Amino acid sequence: MNNSKQSEYSEMIKTANNLIDAINNSKTSFRKQLWQNILLGAMSALGGVIALAILIPIVIYFLSQLEWIPAIGDFIKKIVDHIQSIK
């Protein structure tokens, strides 16, 4: 091997070692990852519940405004009446 190839390989090995060190330093502990994932899942579920709590009354309101359409008016009226009877 000539000297330029050796220096090229040496630089590649140094770069690979630096990359491996960066990956090893960025790893967090298993417990920390576990808690982060649990909190992420809980916040995601909470966000979904809040979004549905806002979205469902809006949909019900708009469905109740569609009663004047003859083809689907009776069907929507039954749905709205059923939902309001559950409250």
N, C-alpha and C positions, 0 to 999 in steps of 0.2 A: 504494500500500500504506500502511496505517496503521502507526503506531509499534508497536502490540501484536503485529501479525503479523510485523513485522521482528524484534522481540525473540524471538518464538517460533521463527522460522526460525533465528535466530542461536544460540539454545540447542540446537536440533536439530543444527545443524552442529557445534557444540562437542562435543556428546555423541557424534556419529558420529566425529569426529576422535579423541576420547579412546578410543573403542572400537577404532579402527584402530591407534592407538599401542599399546594393550594387546595386540592380536593380534600386531603386529610384534615386540614385546618378548618375547612368549612363545614365539616360534619358536626351535627349536634348529637347530643345523647339520645338514646332511645326513649327515655322518659319524657324529655322535652318535646320530641317529635310526637309522642303519643298524646300529650296534653294539648299540643297545638292542633292536632287533627281532631281531637274530641271537641275542643272549643270551636273549631271551624265548622264542624258538623252541627253543633248546637246553634251557632249563629245563623247558619244556612237554613235550618229548620224554622227558627224563630222568624227569620225574614220571610219565608214562605207562608207561614201562618198569618203574619201581619198583612202581607200582600193579598192573601185570600180574604181576610176580614174586611179589607177595603174594597176589593173587586166584586165580591158577591152582592153586597147591597146595591152597587152601581148597576150590575147586570139585572138584578131584580127590578130596579126602578125602570130601566129601559124596556124590559119585557112587559112590565105593567102598562107602558105607554103604547104597546103594539096591539092592544085589544081591539082596535078598530079595524084591523085587517081581517076580513071574513074567513079566509082559508085557515089561518093559524090562530085567530083570536080566541076561540074557545079552548084550544089546547093550551095556549099561554095562560089564559085565565085560570084553568085548572092547576097549572104549575104554580102560579103566584098564590092562589088560595091555599094550596097544600103547604107551601113554604111558610106562609103567614100563620097557618094553623099550628105549625111546629113551634113557632115563637111562643 
